[in-house]
Amino acid sequence: MKGELNGSSGVMVFAQCSGEKGMNRLAGELAGLGMRLAKDLGEDATVVVCGPGAERAADELAGLGMRTCLVEGAEAVAGSGCVPATVAGPLCLRERPRLVMYGHVPPGDEEAVRLAYLLGAGVTSDCTAMEVCDEREIVLSKPVYGGNVMARFNPESYPYVVTVRPHVGVAPEPGTSVVGEIVRLEASDLLPDGDDAARRGATLVSREQVPSNGVCLEEAGVVVAGGRGMGGREGFESLEKLAGLLGGAVGASRPPCDSGWANSASQVGITGKIVAPDIYIAVAISGSTQHLSGMSDAGTIVAVNRDPDAYIFKVSDYGVTGDWKEVLPAFTARLAEMKRQEG
Ligand SMILES: Cc1cc2nc3c(=O)[nH]c(=O)nc-3n(C[C@H](O)[C@H](O)[C@H](O)COP(=O)(O)OP(=O)(O)OC[C@H]3O[C@@H](n4cnc5c(N)ncnc54)[C@H](O)[C@@H]3O)c2cc1C
C-alpha cells in the first residue's frame, strides 16, 4: 500500500538488502530484535529498506511479521544495500521513533553516526544486548575497554540511535506470525526536490576487489582462522586450502591483518567481524579477549597451538597441541582423501 506510517513506530530499523538475494541475515536479526523491543515498550516496530533488492527484502521482512517501509526512488549507500542517513534522517524527523537501529557492519555503523548527527540524537554503537525495563526504560549493553568490561547505557533523550552487532537478535521464523503490511513511501516526499545527492547519500569514489573464495565470513558455517603464529602470507595459503575443502571462509586475528598477511576484511574480533559459525578452527591464535569477543558464539571451537598453556584451549571444545606446519598439512591431506573416497 502507498501510505503513511503516522508516527506510530516506537522502534525503527534500517535494514540492509543483498541485491537479488533480498534481505540479508542481519536484517532478519534486527527485525526480530526490533519487534521484541517494540512489544516490550507497547509500541510498533517498522523496518525500512530501499535500493536494489528492496522489493524482495520487503516481502521477506513482512513475511516475518514485520511492518515494512519501502522507500521508492532512494538509492542505497553505494554497493551496500544500506539506507543512507540522508534518507533515514527526514523519515525519523517525520515519524519520531524512540529507538533507531542500524546493524553494526559497514556502512550501517557509519550511517548511524551520520543519522545521529542529523537528528541531534545520542548514539551507542556496537550494542550486544538490549532490553526494556519497567516497561519504558531502554537498557543497552556494549563491551568497552577492549572487551574487558560490559557497560550499560540508558538513553535519556529520544530519538536514540544504536548499532547492533550481528548475531545479537534472532530472526523470527517465517510464517509463525501475521504477515506485516508493506508501506510504500516516495523518496521525493521525504527529500527536497532535485536533491540527488541526498537520494544517494554517498558517492562511490572507487571500488577495491577483496580476494575471497566466495564464502562470506559472517555467514560461513565453517571459519578457519589464523593468528600471528602463522608467520606470514604462506601460512594463510594453507588455511585457504583447508577452508576451501570445508566450504568455509578464512578469518584472522588482528596481527596478520596489520602485517598484510591477511586482508583486513577477514579480521575477527572486537574491532573486526563478529562471527558465529558452526565450527571455528583457530590456528596459532592465543585467545585474547579482543579476539574471543568476535567468535565466542561459534558452535564448536577447535584450536591448534604449539603452546599447551595458550588461553584459546580454555574456550575450545577440541584442542591440538602442536606446530601448525605439521598438524595442518596432515589434517588437510586426510580430509582431501576422505572427500575423494566419498566421490
Ligand atoms: C583496542 C584493541 C582492539 C583489538 N581488536 C582486536 C580484534 O578485533 N581481533 C583480534 O584478533 N585482536 C584484536 N586486538 C589485539 C589483541 O589484543 C591481541 O594482540 C591479538 O588478538 C593477538 O593475536 P594472536 O592470537 O594472533 O597473536 P599472539 O597473541 O601473539 O599469539 C600467537 C599464538 O600463536 C602460537 N604459535 C606460534 N607459532 C606457532 C606454530 N608454529 N604453530 C602453532 N601455534 C603457534 C603461539 O603459541 C601463540 O599462542 C585488539 C587490541 C586492542 C588493544
The ligand as an ORCA input file, in Angstrom:
! r2SCAN-3c Opt
* xyz 0 1
  C      41.534     -1.846     21.265
  C      42.041     -3.160     20.728
  C      41.269     -3.816     19.815
  C      41.699     -5.061     19.321
  N      40.916     -5.726     18.424
  C      41.260     -6.975     18.052
  C      40.413     -7.742     17.188
  O      39.354     -7.294     16.744
  N      40.807     -9.005     16.860
  C      41.967     -9.551     17.315
  O      42.257    -10.716     16.981
  N      42.786     -8.831     18.098
  C      42.477     -7.564     18.461
  N      43.328     -6.858     19.251
  C      44.659     -7.418     19.532
  C      44.643     -8.420     20.673
  O      44.838     -7.745     21.898
  C      45.786     -9.450     20.523
  O      47.009     -8.776     20.454
  C      45.634    -10.334     19.295
  O      44.344    -10.916     19.254
  C      46.683    -11.452     19.335
  O      46.624    -12.144     18.128
  P      47.216    -13.619     18.026
  O      46.495    -14.514     18.961
  O      47.194    -13.983     16.590
  O      48.747    -13.378     18.423
  P      49.548    -13.825     19.722
  O      48.872    -13.417     20.956
  O      50.952    -13.373     19.505
  O      49.503    -15.412     19.663
  C      50.127    -16.174     18.694
  C      49.896    -17.630     19.055
  O      50.451    -18.455     18.052
  C      51.025    -19.601     18.666
  N      52.022    -20.114     17.723
  C      53.175    -19.509     17.303
  N      53.775    -20.265     16.369
  C      53.015    -21.380     16.211
  C      53.114    -22.532     15.380
  N      54.118    -22.685     14.514
  N      52.151    -23.479     15.473
  C      51.105    -23.355     16.346
  N      50.967    -22.271     17.148
  C      51.903    -21.290     17.077
  C      51.613    -19.071     19.960
  O      51.769    -20.114     20.909
  C      50.563    -18.056     20.382
  O      49.600    -18.645     21.223
  C      42.925     -5.622     19.746
  C      43.697     -4.922     20.676
  C      43.254     -3.722     21.172
  C      44.092     -3.000     22.192
*
